[in-house]
């Protein structure tokens, strides 16, 4: 049998290691060290088990939620074939937790699509996070499309250029009281009325218009926070009405009018429009 010599410093080092791992502040004799080491092992095993179980459980729950979400949206959006979105996201049940579309939202019917929606924040950011677009086809009725959605703060590009002009397209952004930005609104060519499109959009600051505004009037007085650049975008989009009969009025309200220079106002008046 080999003779093994020992040294107190080795025992001290082992005891220190046990204390570091166990979190205890005990002194150990050589005879007590094996049992103390077993406790360290058992503690480490338990921690590892619970940590691993917790992580695995969380990962499994997240995977299950993803599968459930995908199956729900497969059905709700008919795997991308749905085009009738009348009332589709209306009501408080649609919010940041529930609105996760998995397919492009191709809208051929959009009556009150987001009316009274509970979604809060940037709809633009959510669609980007889902990697989907909102595409508007030939709609006959878009009344209150986003209207009455009081918590949406931002919209991306709203391209209505393919929409058939109709006097039924009213109140599009009506009562969107938290809406601050519409990145771009591409208007339907020949849209005859703009009744209450921007009624009480009291937080709206940023609005870019693309296309020609050809109706007899538009009212932006309910948007007193519009930037001068946004108002200029509207003025530049006004159709030329010189030589046409009728009254063509853009109602901006005193607060917005005060942001414009005389040269700015001439953009509208030079095309036959009256500013109010």
N, C-alpha and C positions, 0 to 999 in steps of 0.2 A: 504494500500500500504506500502510495506517495504521501509524503509529509507536506501538509499545506500550512504555511505560516500566515498569520493574520496581522493586521495593523489597525489600530483604533481609527486611523483617518479614513480607512475604507468603510468601516461601519458608520462613521459620521456622515460620509458622503451618501451612503445608501439611505440612511435615516433622513437626511435632508431632501433627497429625491422623493421619498415617500411622503414627507410633509408637503412638498411643493405640489404633488399630484393629488393628494387627498384633501388639502386645504386645512388639515388639522395642525395643531401645534403641540404634538406629544413627543416624549422621549421614548426610544425603543431600545430594548436589549436585543442582542443577536437572536435570541430564541423567539422574540415577538415579531421580528421582521417578516417572516414568511406569511403569517396571518394578516399583517398589515398590507402586504403586497397583494394578497388575495382581495382585500377590500377595495384597493385601488383599481384592480382589474374589473371587479363587479360594478363599481361606480362608472368606470369608463364604458363598460358594456351597456349598462342601462342608459347612459347619456347617448351613446351612439345609436342604440335601438330607437329611443324616443325621437331623437333628431331625424334619423332616417325615416321612421314611420311618419313623422309630421311632414317632412318634405315630400315623401311619396304620396301621402294623403292629399296634400295641397295640389301637387301636380296632377293627380288623378281627378280631383274635383274640377280643376281648370280644364283638363282635357274633356271631361264629361260635359261641362258647360259649353265648350266650343262645338261639340257634336250636336248638342241640343239646339244651340243657336243656329247652326247651319241647317238642320232639319226643319226648324221653324220657318226660316226664311226661304228655304226651298219651296215650302208649301205656300207661304204668304205671297211670295213674288212669282209663283208658278215657274220656278227655275229661270227667271228672267223674262218670261213671256207675258207677264201681267202688264196691261196698259190702262186699266180702269183704276184710277187712284182717287176716285171720289171718296172723301172722308177717310182716306187710308190711314193717316197719321193724326187724326183729329182726337181731341180729348186729352185729359191729364195723364192717362195711363201711358202715353208715349212720352218718354223722358230720356235722360242720358243713359239710364240702365237698360232700357228696352229698345231704343232706336239704333240698330246695328245692321242696316241693309247689306245684303251680300251680292246684289246684282244692280246693274244700272236701273234707275227709276225712270222708265220710259212712259211719259205721261200723255195719254190721249184724252183722258177725262180727269180733271183736277179740281172739281168743285169742292171747296172747303177742305182741301187736302190736309192742311195743318191747322185747321180752325181749333182754337182753344188747346192746342198742343201743350203738353207739359215740358217739352224739351227746352232746356235752358243753356244758353251759350252760343257758340259759333256752329251753325249748321254747315258752313263751308268746311271747317276743320273736321267735323265728324265724317262728312262724305269723303274727304281726302284720306282720313284714317281707314275708312272701309274700302278705299280704292274704287269708288263707284261715282257715277255722274248722274245728274238729273237732266233728262233730255225731254224737251217738250215738242210733241208732234202736233198734228192738226186738231186743235181743241175747239169745241163749240161753246164751252162754258167753263170759265176759270174764276168765277166769282169767289172772293175770299180765299184765293189760292193759299196765301200765307196769312191772310187776314185773321185777326183775333188771336194770333200766336204771340202772346205778350212777353215771352221770355227769350225769344231768339234774338241774338245780338249781331250776327253777321251772316250774310248770304254771299255766295260766290257769283259766278256768271249765270245770270238768268236769261237764257236765249229763247225769246218768244218769236223769233223771226219766221218760224214755220207755222205759227198759229194763225188760223183764219180770223181776220178782223171781225169783231162782233160787239154790239152794244151790250151784250151779256157779260163781257169781260170787265167787271167792276170790282172795287174794294180789294184789289190784289194784295196790297200790304196794309190794309185798313187795321188800325189799332195795334200795330206792331210797336208797342210803346218802348221796348228795349232795343229795337233795331238801330244799330249805329252805322253799319256799313253795308251797302250793296256794291260789290266789286264792279259789276257791269250789268246794265239792263239793256238788252237788245230788243227793241220794241217791234211789234208787228207792223208791217207796212200798211198804211191806210186805216189803222185803228180809229174808229169814229168817235169814241168817247173815252174819257179817263176819269169817270165818276169815282171819286173817293179812293183812288188808287193809293194815295199817301195820306189819307185822313188820320190825324193824330199819331203820326210817326214822330213823336216829340223828341226822340233821342237821335234821329237820323242826321248824320254829319256828312257822310261820304256817299256820293251817288254819281255814277258815270253812265251817261246815256249814249247808246249807239243806235243809229237809225234816224228816221224822220218822224217827228211828232206832227201829225196832220189833222188832229181833231180840232174842234172849235174852242176848246178850253182845257186848262189843267190847273189844279189848285195845289200849291205847295205851302200854303200858309200854316198848315199844321206841322211843318218841319222847320221850326225857327232856328235850329242849330246847324243847318246846312252851311258848309264852307262856301266861300266865294267861288272856288274852283268847281264845286259841284253845281252851283247855280249857273255858272258859265257853260258847263256841259249841257245843261238843259237848254239854255238860250241858243247855243250853237246847233242843237238838234231840232229847233222849231222850223217847221216848213215855211216856205215863202208863200205868203197869202196876198201879196200885192196884186191888185186887179181882180180879186175874187170878192164876191158879195158875202155879207155876213160879218159878224163880230168875232174876233179872235183874241181871246184874253188869257193871259197867264197870271194867275193870282199867287203872288209870293208872300204877301203880308209885309207890314212895315219893317219888321226886324230884318228880313232878308233883303228888302229893297235898300235898306241903309248900308248894306255891304257892297253895293254896286256903284261904280262910277257912271258918269253920264255916257261915256263911251261903251261901257258894258250894256247899259240899257238900250243903246242905239242898235245893238245886235238884234234885239227883238223888235223894236219899233220900226227899224229899217226893213223888216220882213212883213210888216202889216199887223203886228201884234200889239195889243194894249197890255201894259203892265199895271197890276193893281196890288 
